[in-house]
Structures are given as C-alpha cells and as structure tokens.
Amino acid sequence: MGSTGPQSSLTILQRLSRMLDRLGRIYLGALLVAVLLLMTGRALDRYFFHTRFDAYEQLAGMGVVWITFFGFAMAFRDDRNLRVELLENLLPAWVDRIRRIVFDVVVLIMAAVINIAGWPVFFVSSTQHVIGTPFTLALASAAMQFSTILLCLMCVFRIVTAILSIVRHEAARPSHGVVPPL
C-alpha cells in the first residue's frame, strides 16, 4: 500500500539524490586516487625505472579538470557554494524559500546554456590529440559537459523538492532537504 502524491514523489527524489550522491563521492574518490597514482607513477618512472612514458602530467591534468568541475557540482549539491548568506538571515522564511527556488532556476538555466554552448568545444577538442596518449582533449572538455548535466539534474531535484515542500506546507530547510550534507 504505497502512498501517492507529494510524499511519495519526495521519497523517490530523496532516494535518487542519495544514490547520485554516493556514486558522486565514489567517483570523486576514484579520480583523486587516479591522479595520486599518476603522479606517484611519474616519480617512480623518472627516478627508478627510467622509462619514457611522457603523459603522466597530461593525464593528471585532465584528472584535475574533472575533479574541479565535478567538485563544483558536488559542492552545489551540498549547498556549499558561494552565496550571500546575509539575505537568508534577514528575509522571512517564505521569501527565502522563493529566493532559493529562483536561484536554482537561474543556475539551471546557466548550466543548460553552458552545456549547450560547450558541445561545439567538445567536438572540436575531439580532433586535438594529447601528446603521448591515445586520448584527445575531448576528455577534458567532457568534464564540463558531464558536470553541467549533473548540475542541471541536481537543480531540478532541488526545485521539485522545494515546490513539493511548499505543497506539503513544510518549514523551509537550510539546504533544500533533498539530501542533508554530511
């Protein structure tokens, strides 16, 4: 006997968001380990094995680009982005709730525009090879595309959750209540 309406929709969104959060944290950890291994491999290669693999820095640099863009999306999800917190303390709760929804809509639009405008960059960079690797610069450009898609998804979750909480007449929550920050 499952409930229908805003409560079940909110539960589904919370589960999806938690799953996305877990996968994101695992992915971010794997990226950090990969960059660490690449730089350790570079040092071992240079000082002990004396082989000629020259792509450590290029691959580690692409990993750092992915960490940066993906980390921004994760920080936004946790509501750890830069914002004017003074407004949160001065505005009444109902106005602050509307401000949050408007902010998320603006971020959603900006992320969508960046994603749409980024596809030509992705396709052009797919023709430029990274020296010493089988990769193209599209690997670095994909970080922006992937992260803006993730950011759009998170904004949609936050907007829907905020609207459902208004429908359910819940009190405003500091971080939209989709998934509480750890």
N, C-alpha and C positions, 0 to 999 in steps of 0.2 A: 504494500500500500504506500506508494510514493506520493509525496505532495507535489502539487503543480504550482505554477505561478512564480513570483519573485524569489521565494525562499529556495526552491529547487534550482532555479537559474543561478542564484548567488552561490550555492553549494557547488554546482558544476564549474562555475568560473573560478572559485577558490581552488578546487582540485586541479584544474588545468593550469592555473597560475603556480601552484605549488610544484607540479610536475615540471613546468617550464623553468622554475627557479632551481630545482635540483639538477636538472640537465645543464642549465647555465653554469652553475657552480662547479660541476664536474668538468665541463668543457673548459672553463677558465683555469681550473687547476691543471688540467692536462696541457693547456697552452703554456702555462708558467713552467711546468716540468720540461716540456719540449724545448723551450728557449734555454733553460738551465742546462739541459743535456747538450744542446748545440754548442753553447759557449764552453762547456767542460770538454766536449769533444774537440773543439778548436784548440784549446790549450794542450790537451794530450797529443793531438796530431802535430802541433807545432814543436813541442819540446821533447816528445818521446818517440813518436813513430815516424816523423819527418816525411809524411806523405804529402801529396799535392792536391788535396781537396780544398778548393778556394771559396766554397759557397756558404761557409758557416755564418758569416756576418749577414749575407743577403737573406738566408732563411731565418735567422734570428730576428732580423729587422722586420721581416714580414710577420713573424710571430708577435712582435711588439705592436705592430699596427693593429693586428687582430685583437690583442689584449686591450689596447686603448679604446677602440670602437666598441667592442663587446663590453668592456668595463663601464663605459659611459651608459650603455643601455641598462646594465645591471644596477648601476648607481641610481638611475632614473627610476627603476622599478622599486628600489628601496626608499625612494624619496630622499635621497642623499645628494641631490643636485643643488646647484646654487639657486637660491631664490630669496625673495625679500620676506623674511620671517616677521618683520615688524607688522606687516599687513595682517598676518594670521592672528596676532595678539590684539590688534585694535578693532578688527571687523567683528560684527555679530556672527554667530555660527552659521546662520542661513546664508549670509552674504559670502562668507569664506567658502562655504560649500559650492556656491555658484562660481566664485573665483577659481576654485580648483578645477571644476568642470571646464570652464572657459580656457584655463591654462592648458589642460590636457588636450582640448580640441585644437588649440593653436600649435602645440607640439606635434600632434598627429598630422596636421596639415603640413608643417615644416618638414617632418620626417618623410612624408609621402612625396613632397616636392623634391627633396634631396635624393630620394631613391629613384624617382622617375628621371631626374636630370643626371643621375650617376650611371645609368645604363650605357649611354654612348662612351663614357670614360672607361667602363668595364670592357666594352667591345674593342675599343682602340688599344687599351693596355694588353689585351689578349694577343696582340701581334708583336709585343715587345718582350723579348726573352731576357731572363735573369742569367747573367753570365755564370757558367759553371754549374747550372742546374737544369733540370728538364722543365722548369716552371716558367710561366710568363708573369708579367706584372699584374695580370688579371687576378692573381691570388691575393695581392694586397688590395686591389680595388673591390674584390668580393667582400672584404671585411666591412666596408661602408655599406654595401648593398644588404648584406645579411643583418647588420646591426640596425639599419633603419627599418627593415621589415620587422625585426624583433621589437623595436621601439614602437612601431605602429600597433602591433599586436598588444603590447602592454598598455598603450594609451586606450585602445578600445576596451580592454578589460577594466581599466580604471574608470572610464566614462560610464560603462554599463553598470559597474558596481555602485558608483555614486548615484546614478539615476535610480537603481533598484533600492538603494538605502533611503532615498527621498520618498519613493513609493511606499516603502515599509515604515516610514516615519521614524527612522533611526537617528540617533545623535550623530553629529559629524565626527569623523575619525581623523586623527592626525595624518595617517598615510593611506587613506582611502580604504583600508581594511581588507584589501584583496589578499595579501599575504603579509603578516606582520614582519617587519625587519628583524633579523636575528641579532 
